[in-house]
Structure formats: structure tokens, C-alpha cells
Amino acid sequence: MNPPGSLRVLEEKEKEHLATPTVGPSIHSDIPQERIQARRLRIAARLEARRREALGEYLDGKESEEDQSKSYRQKEESRLKLAKLLLCGTELVTNIQVAADIREVHRRVEEEEIKRQRLEKLENEVKTSQDKFDEITVKWEEGKQKRIPQDLWEMLNAQQVHCAGLIEDKNKLISELQQELETKHDQYVKDLKKQSGDICLLLERMEEQVKNVMKAFRQELQHIENAFEVERQELLTSNKKKWEQALQAHNAKEMEYLTHRIKKVEDHEKQLNKQRIWDCEEYNTIKIKLEQDVQILEQQLQQMKATYQLNQEKLEYNFQVLKKRDEESTVIKSQQKSKINCLHDVLNNLRSKYNKQVKQFQEENQSLTSDYKRLVTQFKEMQKAIRHFALIDDKQFREIWLMNEEEAKDLISRAFDVDRVIHTHHLGLPWTAPDFWFLKNVGPISQQQRKSATQILEEVLMEAEEEGAEEAASEPGSYLDLPKQVSAKTTRKILMLLCDESGFLIESKLLSLLLPLDKNECYLLKLDAIFSALGIENEDDLYKLVDFFLRYQAHHSAPSQERTSVASPLEKLDLQGEKEGSLVEREPQEKQPPPSPRLIHPNDVLKILEAFVTGLRKPRDFRAPVKLLKVVRDDSKDSEYWKALTTVIPATTLNLWDALYTALEKYHLVLTQRAKLLIENSSLERQNTELQQLLQQYVDSKINSELQVPPTQVFRVPTK
Amino acid sequence: MEETQITSSLSFPSWSSTSTQDQSSTAGQASITGPQPSKSSAIPPPVKSKGPSSGAGVRRMRRIIAEDAEWSVAIVPLLTELCIQHIVKNFQNNPILKQLLPEHQKKVLNQLSPDLPLAVTANLIEDENYWRRCCTQRWPVCHVDEHGGSWKRMFFELHLENLLKHFIPSTTDPEVILSLLPLCRNYVHTIRVDQFLPPVQLPPPLRGRDQSDSSSEGEMEEPATDHYQLGDLVAGLSHLEELSLVYGVKDCGMNFEWNLFLFTYRDCHSLAATVKACHTLKIFRLTRSKVDDDKARILICSLLDHAALEELDLSHNLIGDRGARAAAKLLGHSRLRVLNLANNQVRAPGAQSLAHALAHNSNLVSLNLRLNCIEDEGGQALAHALQTNKCLTTLHLGGNELSEPTATLLSQVLSINTTLTSINLSCNHIGLDGGKQLLEGMSDNKSLLEFDLRLSGIAQESEYLIGQALCANREAARQRALSPSHFMSPATAKGHENLAG
């Protein structure tokens, strides 16, 4: 129940309050969002004010009371007044009921008292009458005993009198009671009247009350309306004032806008005129231009028409021509058709010919393939022969090479000797033997080319294959210079074992690829993969591996009976292989039975491999792998080699030698002179010796010793 | 325009008689705009008038030709109108209502006569306007608010009450009421009967007490003075909620006889059984019927553990302490909210037993013991009970011979109790000191709104001060009612402020 007046005042205050400090959103802004924002803020402020007022601002109650509007005050006053009126009215009305009630209560009390008295009285009466009655009845008894009529009469009279008295008493009582009843009747009637009077009064009062209340309500309504009217008037005047102010402002603004607008309109009109003139001019120019264009276009149209007619004629002519051509072409077509038929016949003939040809060629092909096969076998044989001859050639070559080399080396050594002599004896310089690589070379150069492990493998396997194929053949893998102690077979077996056991080193993808391949190829590829994994790259490594295997075996398996017994068949095999491969150079040691690879238990293979790999790691790095597959001997270095042999004594040395020669010539001259001089000298010496002997004789005489200064110390004895 | 005229022309004759209705209604149809309906003979049938008009065009139709006596501007009513009229005419024989369109239903209902037999209309017509017409026709004053705002319900309730009022046992045929039962069973919620006529048994010189009586009086001689047995009727009414009965005769005037006001034991037993069987009953009033202790006990016994009963009014009877004890027992065995034992003969023991029941009760809202005689003993017992009771709001102890001791106890109660809103102690002997004590008690109370102490011998000063306190309480209560969501403290503060100003 916030009084509207105070609210308005507050609101205004709030407005002022809001207007001064916050520049932010205003209600008169042009942007709708901002306006909404401003309104929201205002509502929030109002709510806040209301809450504050409701909560705690009763401290300045008087102030707010003054603030309350007239209408509100009037309303409260009227309400209180009316409530009082109603209360009083109902009290007035109910007073009748209360009065009736209290009357009734009093009546009841009185009635009770009277009733009690009456009852007492009746009881007394009953007692007394009972006494009297008893007396009478006693007298009746007495009367029965009386014999004298007079007495009896008297007594009867007395009895009668007594009875009458009793009855009279009773009657009196009855009349009293009746009188009481009568009065009660009257009382009842009075009460009824009173009641009706009460009811009349009640009705009257109720009516009066209704009237009063209505009147009061009307009055109060009037008052309230008046108050509202006054307030409304005030509000209206204030609003009117505001409105007028706003209107004035509005009018002023309107005027301003109007003038502004008029100015603008004038401006616009001017601009419009300008625009119009400009447009007219432009229009004219454009029009002229367009007319010119039209003329040009018309000309062009005429031209086009002319060309069109020309073209039409041309086309007609063409059409005619084409028609004729068409006819011609139809003729040609028929000709062509007949030709096609002919050609079809030819084609059929050719087809049959072709079939024949195909058959013929097939036959030819078969014969050729058989030829080819035969040639292949021949070729293989040839290859074997070539290989054989190559070996022989090699050997011959080697022998010749060795011979020549020996010769050359002899020469070189002689030259070196000479050189040395010259250097040491003649020049007095220390001589160092030149250390050329070719000097140590024995045999043909680059014969010792290292084979890669795979090649070896291939060879080993090939050999095995050939062995399997032609066991009896005289030269199975003879060209293979296997290392010293290990037979090819042993190697092969070891490799097989390795291949079987270390399948984990091979990639699974490779395995799947290998499936369809030949057994040997399969082994080859597998071993290749394994070797690449192990890091075995060349021959030496491979032999090391094999060697390692054998040695490992020798170390770890104790010499037992088993060994010989198991090895014996192998031995035989080896021996056989040796006999067969007698061409291969073998040291006699090799003939001793090598430890059988069979003895290597498959479970040991991995251990051996591990040990091998750890051992192999160290000496690996220094050698760059020379992986050149050389089937044909490289003779480029041969000439170099031989040339190098010729130039064992460098040109400087030769020059030296020449110079030395001349010098020596000179020296020889000197020497010959010297020899002559020497001869002279020797003769002189002989004289000298003779003289000396003489001197000696003199010196050895005892006199000398006795001399103060011995002559031996004065002059020297010449030494040789 | 047209329609209203029709209804008026229809409804007018229905007031007088049905024989003229047909004539005038047919006449009314034809001559709606005609100046005098008496000219019915001169008016031609509508077809005739339509003949020339259709040919002459719209403009000519409007013209009135003075010479042509047969000319009429009346337009033929629509066929729907005609049909509706027919339906209205034959509604009694062939009631067609539900099949019609809503607007047509409305028209029919507007034109129906309120005199139609109830057997036709009772279960068919729901329209309030029709029943309003029925009510206003039969009764000059109608307070529809007292009947739940429903005219139909009001009609049936008043009709039934009328029948019951004028029922004379063993003379009137019970079928008169029972035949109405299937028609009104769904609409009657309340029965308020303020008189039950006894069977006619008196010799001719004493008759003529009632119009309806005298008209249908026979030579029947029966010893019993039992009244109408409500059992069958009440059992049939499925929505009955209120039953207000007075076993007595109104307007007997000088024909007063004690026999007219006899509430016999058979009546009592049958009424008890009836009330017990009616499970929907919420309000039961039996006033001015000379119910003494035994009858009250019979009735209350049947009301024990009644599921719905909320108000029991046994005022203006002859109930003494035993009856009051029975009522106290009822308080503990029902959901009674209002108990009225005004103007009985309850004394201190009865009041004590009521107080005992009240101390542990949480249903009773209003207790009226006006014009009994409970005296100080009973008053003190009730005051003690009020110290523990948390439910009672209205207590009337007017005219009970109470005095100062009760007032002292009540003043204590006033300072403790916060539920009581109205106490009436008028017409007692409270005295000056008691008034002062009550004033002290009032000074601590914030809930009491009414405190009647008229004619109880208190000083005017204290009465005035108590009035002031009540005024303040009323203001506070008004504030609370106006703004239930508001904080309590400002509201009360405001109230005080207003009072001060």
C-alpha cells in the first residue's frame, strides 16, 4: 500500500537523481536499445525505492504521512469512520437482543426463585393439609365409636366444618395459583407485546441503521470523490503545465524544423533545377548521338541486306552444286558398296590365309622352342666349359704373370741394389728401399677381390645344386676357393641350419613373398635377409661366421664318442667331396675331419649367433665394403702395374745417376792421377821404411833411453 | 426485435390460460408489426402478401398502400422460427431440446412456459434462465445465494420444502413426495423445513388452524402424533449436505395446542436413523423442537463417527447436562467444527464435560452456549480448556451467570491464546474488578477481534479501553489480510501508526 503521491515524488526525485550523474542511456535517445535500457534502469530504481520504503523508512514516518496524498488520507479517514459507524450500528441493533437476553436471564432467575417458593409453599400446604386430613380421619374413627346420635351429629358437624376448612384452604390455594396463572397470562401477553415492540424497535433500528449507513457511505464516497477530484485537478493542472511547456518546446522545435525544412526544400529545388538543365543538355546530346547511331546502323542494315542477298544467291548456287554432288555421291556410294563386297571377299580369303599362317607359325614356334631348349642346354655346357677355360686361362695368366713379374722383380732388385750401392757408397746418403705396393704384389692383380656374402651364398648353393644335379660330375663348384679348413658342404649345412633357426630375423612380408619361389632361391633370399640383419657383408665375415660355428662347437661339446661316430659318414662325404674337388687348393690340414655341423644342436644356434654378433661388432668399421661384382677381370690396372714396375726408379734418380756418372768420370780421372801418385808414394814409402828401419836401429840403441828427452816423444811415428 | 416480440406475445397469454394461448400466439405470429392484434381477421395469410411483393420488387414492398385493407408489411417468419414455435408448443408431449443447435436451444428455452410439468423439464433442462423464470414466478422473494447460486437447485429445494411443510401424515399421500425424488435427487443439496404438521386427530371445533389442513381434512382418528418420516426421502437424495428442521407449527395463532409441538420418540429414532444413513450430510440443525436430554442422546449417538458432519445446531431446545455430556463425547468422535447449544439448560457439569472435550479437540472452531446456566464452575472449566486448545476461534457465553472468577481466568487465557478471535460475555455479572482484569488480559492480546461485554457490569472506562485494543487488533488483522506476503513487522507498525494518527 504505497501511497501514490509519495511514489510520484520519489519517482521525480529518482529521475532527477538519475538525470544528473548518469550520462549513459537516456530515454530520449534515438537508439531503441538505449531507450529500453534506460527504461529498465528506471524500473529497477523504482523497485529499489519501493523496497527501501517498505523496509526501513518508517523512521521518517511523519514526513511520509505528509507526503501521502489527500485522497489516500481521505480514504483512510472514511474507512475508519465507516468502520466505527458499522460497529456502533451493529451494537445498537444487537443491544436489543442483549437486553432481551438479560431480561430472560433475570426472568429465569426470578422464575426459579418463585418456583422454589411456590414449591415450598405447596409442600407446607400439603403437610398442613395432611395433618388436618389425618386429624379428620382420626376423628372418623372416633365417630364410629360414638353411640349417642347427638354426639355423633356434633362430631359430624365438626367434621364437616373441618372438611370445609380443608377444602377452603385447598380452594384458597387453588385460587391463589389461578390468580398467579392469571398474572402469568397477563405477563405472557405483556411479554408478547414487549417482544413485538422489541421486534418493531429492532426493525426500526435496522432500517435506521441501513439508512444511516447508506447516508454515511454516500457522504464518504462524496468526500473521497471530492478528494480525488481535487487531486485530479491538481494533477491535471500540473500535467497541463507540463504539457504546455512540452508543447511550447515542441512548437519551437517544430518551427525550427520548419525553417530548416524550407531551407532544405529551397536548396533541393535549386539542385533540381540544375539537375534538370543538365539532364536536358545531356538528353539532347545523347539524342543526337543516338540519331547518328541510328543512321549508321541503317546504313549498315542496307549493307547487310545487300550482303544478305548476295549470300542468298551464293547459297542457292551452292545448293545446286551440292545437289549435283549429292547425286554424284550416291553413285559413288553404290560403287563403294560393290567395292566393299569385293573387299569382304578379300578379307575372308585373307582370314583363311591368316589361320593357316597361325598354324604354321605355331608349328614353327614349337620347333624353335625345342631348338631354344637345346641351345640353352648347350649354352649351359658352354658356360661350364667357359668357366673351365676361364680357370685354366686364369692359371696360365697367373703363371705367365708370375714369370714376368719374377723377371721384372729381378731387374728391379738389381736396379735397387745398384741404387743402393750408389747411394751408400758413392753418395754417402742413407738409402731406403722404396716401398711401392706393386713390389709386394705376387700374382695377377685384383685376383683377390672380395666377394660379398651373398655371392658366396649363391655359389655355395649353386654348387650344392649342381652337386645334387650331377653328383658324378668332375668339377662341382671347383672354382670356389673355400677357406682353408671348411668344406663347402659343411658351410652349406651350417647356413641351412642358420636359415631354419633364425627365421625371426626375416620380415614377415618377405616370407609371404617367398612362398611361391624355388627352395634354393628361397634359402638364398632368406639368408640374404638374415645376413643383412646380422651385419655380415662380405666373404670374410661369412667365413668368420662359419669358423665361429665350428670353433664354438669344438669348445663347447666335449670330445666324445658320439662325435666320431656321427661325424664318420660326414667325413666320408667330405672326403668324397675333396676327391671330387681335387682342383681346389687345399691345405693338408683340411683333410682332418672338421667338426660336423650336425652336432650343432639347433637350440645352440641362437646362442652362437649372439656370441658371434657381439664379437663381430668391434672390428667392423674400418673397411668400406667393396661390393663390385667382377666376373670379367679388370685389366686396366695391369698396364699401370707394369708401367709402375718400369718406373720403379724415378726420373730424378736417373738424372742423379747421369750426373753421378759424369762426376764419377771426373772422379775416375782424379783417381787415376791419384793412382800414379800413389805409386810414387809407395816408392817413397819404401824408401821411407828403409830409412825408418835404419832409424829404428838407431833409436833402439840403449843410448836413447838414457837421454833426457827420448826421440820417440819428439816425433811422431806415422800411422798407417 | 422480432424474436422478443414473439416471446412477449407468447409469455403473456401463458399467464392467463392455455386456451387463449394458441389463438393469440398464432395471431401474434402473423401480426407482429400490426398496430392492433385485435385486427386478426383482417390480416391476410402471409402467402397472399408475399405474392404481390415478389413481383413488385424490393422498393415497392416497402410502400404501404392505404386503400388495400389486406396489405401488411409483416414478413413471413423463417422456417426455423416456425419449427421452434412448434417445438415449444408441443414440448410437453414431445420434448426436443438436445438435438437442436445451441442458438435454437436458447430460443426454445426462452419461449418455454414455466408451468410445464417437472417430469418433463427436471432432468432435461439445465438452463439457469428457465429455472429463474420458474422461481420468480412462484416465489416473490428469491435469495439464490442461499442455494449455491443455482436457480435450478433453488427451485427444487424450495419446491421440496414447500411439499414437506404442507405434508400431513396419514392424510397426504407420501407418493407426492417420493414421486418427486427421481426428479430432484441430483439438485437438492439443502433441506430447510421450519414446520412439520402433526396428523389430524382433533375434533372439528379445533381445526382450521391452517389453510392446507382444513382443506384436506378427513375423519381420520389416530392416536400417534408422529410427523413425516424423512428416511426414504433423505436416502434418495445423493447430494444432501444440509438438513435444518423444526418440529413445530408456524402461524398457529389462537389455535395453540401443546400437541402441535411434540417431537415424539418415534420421530427422534427415525430422524436419528435418517441422519446416520446420510453420509454426505455436513450441517444438521434441529431447533425449537423440545429436544430433551434423552432425545439429544439418541440423536448424538447416531452422529458419532459421522464422516462428513461439520456443524451441529441444537439451539432453543431443552437439553440439560446429560445432553451436553453426549455432545462432549461427540466432539471427540467426529470432525465437528461448529457446535451450537444456545438457549438450552446446560449447567455447570455439562459445561465441565464440554470443557474437558474441548481441551483435547483440534476441530471445533465455534462454540455457542448462549443463554444457558453454566455459572462460574463451568466458565472456569472452559477457560482452563482454552489454555490448551489451539483451534477455537469463536466462543459465545452470553447470559450464563458468569462472574469475576471466570473473568480472571479468561484474562489469563487472553494473554496466552492466539487463535480466539471472538468472545461474547454479554449479560453476565462480571463486575468492575473482572472488567479490569479482562482489560489487563486484553493488553497482551493481538488476535482478538470481537469481545462483547455489554450489560455485564464492567466500568465504562475499561470497556472503552478494551474497545480500543480490539480496534488496534482489527487494524492489524486487516493489514495482514491485505498484504499476506508483506513482512509482519512493518504491517503491524503501520497499523499502530494509523491508530495513533
Contacts between the chains, C-beta under 8 A, distances in Angstrom:
chain1	res1	chain2	res2	distance
A	1	B	482	6.8
A	1	B	483	6.9
A	1	B	494	7.9
A	54	B	486	7.3
A	54	B	487	7.7
A	54	B	490	6.2
A	55	B	487	7.8
A	55	B	490	7.3
A	58	B	490	6.6
A	58	B	493	5.8
A	58	B	494	7.6
A	58	B	497	7.5
A	61	B	497	6.0
A	65	B	501	6.8
A	76	B	498	6.7
A	80	B	498	8.0
A	83	B	474	7.6
A	91	B	454	7.4
A	94	B	452	7.9
A	94	B	454	7.9
A	95	B	454	6.7
A	98	B	398	7.2
A	98	B	426	4.9
A	98	B	427	6.0
A	98	B	452	7.8
A	98	B	454	5.0
A	98	B	455	5.6
A	99	B	455	7.2
A	101	B	370	7.3
A	101	B	371	6.2
A	101	B	398	5.9
A	101	B	399	4.7
A	101	B	426	6.9
A	101	B	427	4.7
A	102	B	399	6.8
A	102	B	426	7.8
A	102	B	427	4.3
A	102	B	455	5.0
A	104	B	371	6.5
A	104	B	399	7.0
A	105	B	371	7.3
A	105	B	399	4.7
A	105	B	401	7.2
A	105	B	427	5.6
A	108	B	373	7.5
A	109	B	401	8.0
